[in-house]
Amino acid sequence: MSEMTGYPDSFYAATAVGVRDYPVLDGERQADVCVIGGGFTGLSAALNLAERGLDVVLLEAERVGFGASGRCGGLVGSGQRQEVLDAEKMFGLERSQELWGFAEAAKQEIRERVEKHDIACDLHRGQLVGVHKKRYLGWARETVDVLAERYDYPFCAALDREETHARVATSTFLGGLYDPEALTMHPLNYSLGLARAAAEAGVRIYENSRVSRYSHTDPAIVEAGGGSVTAAFVVLACNGYLGDLEPRVAGKIMPINNFMIATEPLGEARANELINGRFGVHDTRFVVNYFRMSDDHRLLFGGGENYRAGFPADIKGFVRPYMLKLFPQLRDVAIEYGWGGTLSVTANRLPHVGRLQPNVFYGQGYSGHGISIASFAGKVIAEAITGTAGRFDVFANLPTHTFPGGTLLRYPGMVLAMLYYTIKDRI
Ligand SMILES: Cc1cc2nc3c(=O)[nH]c(=O)nc-3n(C[C@H](O)[C@H](O)[C@H](O)COP(=O)(O)OP(=O)(O)OC[C@H]3O[C@@H](n4cnc5c(N)ncnc54)[C@H](O)[C@@H]3O)c2cc1C
C-alpha cells in the first residue's frame, strides 16, 4: 500500500490520471440517498442518481476505486458472467436474451461515459477467449452461431489453432473465440473519471470515511467515523469488501482474492509478437488466466486466486508461474508490479442485486464480470429509486442461493468446491 496515494502499489496506481482528494466526512449531513462504497456499483449509482436530480452522498472507506474496481483485469466482456448456452438452460431463451441485452446496454453505457466525461482510460476493443481443452472447441463454435442466430450478435468468430496462435503467442490454446466488440480499459482511471463526473453532477464524495453501521429506519442514519448521514435511501455497494456491515446479504457472496502482475515494458515489437493487438485475452480455465498489453507495452497478467483473508507475501512470485506456463518465452522479463484485489462470487454466478427493505438497495456478486455489470447494476438501482423499476426487477428476481454454512461458515465448503473444479480443470 502506498502511503502517498492510499492505493495499493499497482501498475494502475502508478499510471493513475486525475486523482483527486475528496474530504473525510465529519459532522451531520442530509441527503436523498447515501451510497456506501466507491467502486463501479457505487459510483455508477451515485452518478445516475445525481443526473436524475437527487441529492447524493457517497461514503468510501478508503479512496474511490480502492477495491476491485481499481485493481481488476480491465476486460469488459460481452454478455453476463453466465454464458448464453447455460443461461438458456436456466431461464429459457427470452430471459437469456433480455440479460444479454442488458449487458450490451452496459457496454454501450461505458463507451458513452468515456466519451461524455472525456475519461482517459485507454479504452480498446476486442477480446479473445483461448480454449485450453478440446471439449471447449465445440462450445466456441456453438456460441458464435447461437449469438448470431438468437442474439442479433453476428460479430464473433471461432478461431482454429493457427488463427489463435497468430494473435496470441502461446502454444497452450487449441483454438479461440474472438469478440471484436468487447472492450478493455484502465479500470482505476475509469473509476477516477466516474468519480469526477459524479462530483461534477453534484454528488458529495467522502473518502477515508468507513461506514461502521446504519440504522434500518426510514430515514436511515448512516454512521462513518466522526460523522453521519441521514438519508431517505441507502445503496450498499461494498461487494467483496462488505465485511460484517450487512449480514443480510453477506451470506449470498463468497469473497475471493485474485492477483495480477505487470512486466517491465517489452518494447513495441516484442509486445506485438506476443499479442497481436490491444484486445484482452482470457482462457477457459476454472481459475482463469487473463491478460493484455498496456499502452506502454507491458504484459498485464492475472492468474491465481486464494479463498482466505490475506494475500500471498510475494504476489509477483505467486502469479509469475501462471504467466510462464502460457508464455515460457518471458522467462527473462522482469516483473515490476504485483497486486491483488477482492471480488465476490455468487453460487450460481448471477449478479446479486436487490432491495433489502423499501429504502435499502444493494448490488454485489458479479463473479468476475463486474466492470460492465456492476456499472449497470448501479444504474438500474438509480432507476428503481427514481421510480422505474423494470430493469431492476429483472435482476432482483434472478434466483439466488445462500452459501452453505451462512455468513460465518461459508468458507470451508466453498474452498473444497473450488479445489474440486481446479483439479477437474487440469485433467
Ligand atoms: C484482480 C481482479 C481482477 C478482475 N478482473 C476483472 C475483469 O477483467 N473484468 C471484469 O469485468 N471484472 C473483473 N474483476 C471483478 C470486478 O473488478 C468487480 O466485479 C467490480 O469492480 C466490482 O465493483 P464494486 O463497485 O461492486 O466493488 P468494489 O470495486 O470492490 O468497491 C467496493 C468499495 O466499497 C468500499 N467499502 C467497503 N466497505 C465499506 C464501508 N463499510 N464503508 C464505506 N466503503 C466501504 C471499499 O473500500 C471499495 O472501494 C476483477 C476483480 C479482481 C479483484
The ligand as a MOL file (V3000), in Angstrom:
LIG
                    3D

  0  0  0     0  0            999 V3000
M  V30 BEGIN CTAB
M  V30 COUNTS 53 58 0 0 0
M  V30 BEGIN ATOM
M  V30 1 C -7.7910 -8.9570 -9.5340 0
M  V30 2 C -9.1640 -8.7910 -10.1060 0
M  V30 3 C -9.3550 -8.8940 -11.4790 0
M  V30 4 C -10.6290 -8.7110 -12.0410 0
M  V30 5 N -10.7450 -8.6760 -13.3930 0
M  V30 6 C -11.9330 -8.3410 -13.9620 0
M  V30 7 C -12.0160 -8.1390 -15.3570 0
M  V30 8 O -11.0390 -8.2220 -16.1050 0
M  V30 9 N -13.2450 -7.8390 -15.8690 0
M  V30 10 C -14.3520 -7.6710 -15.0860 0
M  V30 11 O -15.4400 -7.3970 -15.6150 0
M  V30 12 N -14.2780 -7.8240 -13.7370 0
M  V30 13 C -13.0940 -8.1340 -13.1670 0
M  V30 14 N -12.9980 -8.2460 -11.8010 0
M  V30 15 C -14.2130 -8.0130 -10.9900 0
M  V30 16 C -14.5540 -6.5220 -10.9020 0
M  V30 17 O -13.4110 -5.8020 -10.5650 0
M  V30 18 C -15.6270 -6.3150 -9.8170 0
M  V30 19 O -16.7560 -7.1210 -10.1020 0
M  V30 20 C -16.1120 -4.8500 -9.7590 0
M  V30 21 O -15.0450 -3.9580 -9.7370 0
M  V30 22 C -16.9850 -4.6820 -8.5270 0
M  V30 23 O -17.2490 -3.3220 -8.3250 0
M  V30 24 P -17.9510 -2.8840 -6.9540 0
M  V30 25 O -18.1380 -1.4190 -7.0160 0
M  V30 26 O -19.1810 -3.6770 -6.7670 0
M  V30 27 O -16.9450 -3.3200 -5.8110 0
M  V30 28 P -15.5210 -2.6910 -5.4010 0
M  V30 29 O -14.8510 -2.0610 -6.5490 0
M  V30 30 O -14.7910 -3.7420 -4.6620 0
M  V30 31 O -15.9100 -1.4950 -4.4370 0
M  V30 32 C -16.3740 -1.6800 -3.1270 0
M  V30 33 C -15.9400 -0.4560 -2.3530 0
M  V30 34 O -16.6310 -0.4300 -1.1030 0
M  V30 35 C -15.7710 0.1340 -0.1560 0
M  V30 36 N -16.2550 -0.2260 1.1740 0
M  V30 37 C -16.3090 -1.4620 1.7460 0
M  V30 38 N -16.8230 -1.3950 2.9910 0
M  V30 39 C -17.1240 -0.0920 3.2100 0
M  V30 40 C -17.6820 0.6090 4.3180 0
M  V30 41 N -18.0290 -0.0300 5.4560 0
M  V30 42 N -17.8390 1.9470 4.2270 0
M  V30 43 C -17.5040 2.6240 3.0770 0
M  V30 44 N -16.9640 1.9910 1.9960 0
M  V30 45 C -16.7770 0.6610 2.0680 0
M  V30 46 C -14.4190 -0.4710 -0.4840 0
M  V30 47 O -13.3450 0.2640 0.0570 0
M  V30 48 C -14.4490 -0.4610 -2.0180 0
M  V30 49 O -13.8320 0.6840 -2.5650 0
M  V30 50 C -11.7560 -8.4630 -11.1970 0
M  V30 51 C -11.5700 -8.3670 -9.8200 0
M  V30 52 C -10.2960 -8.5300 -9.2650 0
M  V30 53 C -10.1190 -8.4090 -7.7910 0
M  V30 END ATOM
M  V30 BEGIN BOND
M  V30 1 1 1 2
M  V30 2 1 2 3
M  V30 3 2 2 52
M  V30 4 2 3 4
M  V30 5 1 4 5
M  V30 6 1 4 50
M  V30 7 2 5 6
M  V30 8 1 6 7
M  V30 9 1 6 13
M  V30 10 2 7 8
M  V30 11 1 7 9
M  V30 12 1 9 10
M  V30 13 2 10 11
M  V30 14 1 10 12
M  V30 15 2 12 13
M  V30 16 1 13 14
M  V30 17 1 14 15
M  V30 18 1 14 50
M  V30 19 1 15 16
M  V30 20 1 16 17
M  V30 21 1 16 18
M  V30 22 1 18 19
M  V30 23 1 18 20
M  V30 24 1 20 21
M  V30 25 1 20 22
M  V30 26 1 22 23
M  V30 27 1 23 24
M  V30 28 2 24 25
M  V30 29 1 24 26
M  V30 30 1 24 27
M  V30 31 1 27 28
M  V30 32 2 28 29
M  V30 33 1 28 30
M  V30 34 1 28 31
M  V30 35 1 31 32
M  V30 36 1 32 33
M  V30 37 1 33 34
M  V30 38 1 33 48
M  V30 39 1 34 35
M  V30 40 1 35 36
M  V30 41 1 35 46
M  V30 42 1 36 37
M  V30 43 1 36 45
M  V30 44 2 37 38
M  V30 45 1 38 39
M  V30 46 1 39 40
M  V30 47 2 39 45
M  V30 48 1 40 41
M  V30 49 2 40 42
M  V30 50 1 42 43
M  V30 51 2 43 44
M  V30 52 1 44 45
M  V30 53 1 46 47
M  V30 54 1 46 48
M  V30 55 1 48 49
M  V30 56 2 50 51
M  V30 57 1 51 52
M  V30 58 1 52 53
M  V30 END BOND
M  V30 END CTAB
M  END
